[in-house]
Amino acid sequence: MPLSNLELVNEFAKDYDKNILKNIWNGPQIIFDETREFISSGNLILDLGIGTGESSKRFQEANCIITGLDGSPKMLALCKAKNIGKKLVLQNLEETPFPLKTDAFNGIISNGVFHLINPIKPIFSEAKRILKSKGIFAFSFENSDDVSNYCEIEKGVWMMKAESGVFTYKYSEQYIAELLNQNNFTVHSHKQFLAYVDNELQKETFFTIIVAQLK
Ligand SMILES: C[S@@+](CC[C@H](N)C(=O)[O-])C[C@H]1O[C@@H](n2cnc3c(N)ncnc32)[C@H](O)[C@@H]1O
């Protein structure tokens, strides 16, 4: 039986930090820079797909209190070893509801995760439930300008099986905008960035990061 996305991603955990240095994963600094004006010391932040903690690290250094969800035990073990996160929970993000209280967090971040997940619609409803009033939801997703080699599985959603066996997804700007709108978020900032460079394949991957706020 082929391995599921989560089983495959779990196997990548041991090389993850080495690879993000090699491939220049810019997301952690960018999500922090885009979000910092909305975040204060002592804020409760939830990181969906915390991985080894690279995105949460900067928020923790800014005295935020981090809860991390991830479906990979090996990623979570590395995150814990780096002392990132007050509470780490093993959770498949494709399964909702998440084991978290309603109205509990000042902010949610999710960086470099949505391209590995389908569906994402329930995640937006969960974000609305879990965030306190005026809470911030900052997330990144892979650009969908080029969807060659992908197949459209729903209007505005494309899927591809990568060589590694991992299924990856692209979501259109319109699709994301509708999810935000349906869940009562307004957009504060919207920025495209070079997320990583694979020097071996000479391939650049662009993501968009959105910072939204519950109305
Ligand atoms: C590319 S890493 C990004 C990690 C981190 N957010 C960062 O900025 O470095 C993607 C993370 O999403 C997690 N992930 C992928 N699919 C998932 C799923 N279905 N449920 C939970 N976590 C998942 C992986 O285990 C991995 O830790």
PDBQT file of the ligand as one rigid body, heavy atoms in Angstrom, charges set to zero:
ROOT
HETATM    1  C1  LIG A 301       7.100  22.127   5.058  1.00  0.00    +0.000 C 
HETATM    2  S1  LIG A 301       6.791  21.723   6.741  1.00  0.00    +0.000 S 
HETATM    3  C2  LIG A 301       6.572  23.347   7.454  1.00  0.00    +0.000 C 
HETATM    4  C3  LIG A 301       6.913  23.358   8.924  1.00  0.00    +0.000 C 
HETATM    5  C4  LIG A 301       6.862  24.710   9.620  1.00  0.00    +0.000 C 
HETATM    6  N1  LIG A 301       5.533  25.283   9.579  1.00  0.00    +0.000 N 
HETATM    7  C5  LIG A 301       7.884  25.679   9.083  1.00  0.00    +0.000 C 
HETATM    8  O1  LIG A 301       7.533  26.823   8.815  1.00  0.00    +0.000 OA
HETATM    9  O2  LIG A 301       9.066  25.305   8.935  1.00  0.00    +0.000 OA
HETATM   10  C6  LIG A 301       5.142  21.085   6.667  1.00  0.00    +0.000 C 
HETATM   11  C7  LIG A 301       4.666  20.533   7.994  1.00  0.00    +0.000 C 
HETATM   12  O3  LIG A 301       3.283  20.200   7.842  1.00  0.00    +0.000 OA
HETATM   13  C8  LIG A 301       3.056  18.968   8.473  1.00  0.00    +0.000 C 
HETATM   14  N2  LIG A 301       1.903  18.312   7.833  1.00  0.00    +0.000 N 
HETATM   15  C9  LIG A 301       1.765  17.976   6.536  1.00  0.00    +0.000 A 
HETATM   16  N3  LIG A 301       0.581  17.384   6.328  1.00  0.00    +0.000 NA
HETATM   17  C10 LIG A 301      -0.044  17.357   7.536  1.00  0.00    +0.000 A 
HETATM   18  C11 LIG A 301      -1.299  16.874   7.991  1.00  0.00    +0.000 A 
HETATM   19  N4  LIG A 301      -2.181  16.285   7.173  1.00  0.00    +0.000 N 
HETATM   20  N5  LIG A 301      -1.601  17.005   9.292  1.00  0.00    +0.000 NA
HETATM   21  C12 LIG A 301      -0.725  17.579  10.150  1.00  0.00    +0.000 A 
HETATM   22  N6  LIG A 301       0.473  18.051   9.791  1.00  0.00    +0.000 NA
HETATM   23  C13 LIG A 301       0.814  17.942   8.492  1.00  0.00    +0.000 A 
HETATM   24  C14 LIG A 301       4.332  18.198   8.286  1.00  0.00    +0.000 C 
HETATM   25  O4  LIG A 301       4.459  17.147   9.220  1.00  0.00    +0.000 OA
HETATM   26  C15 LIG A 301       5.385  19.274   8.440  1.00  0.00    +0.000 C 
HETATM   27  O5  LIG A 301       5.792  19.388   9.759  1.00  0.00    +0.000 OA
ENDROOT
TORSDOF 0
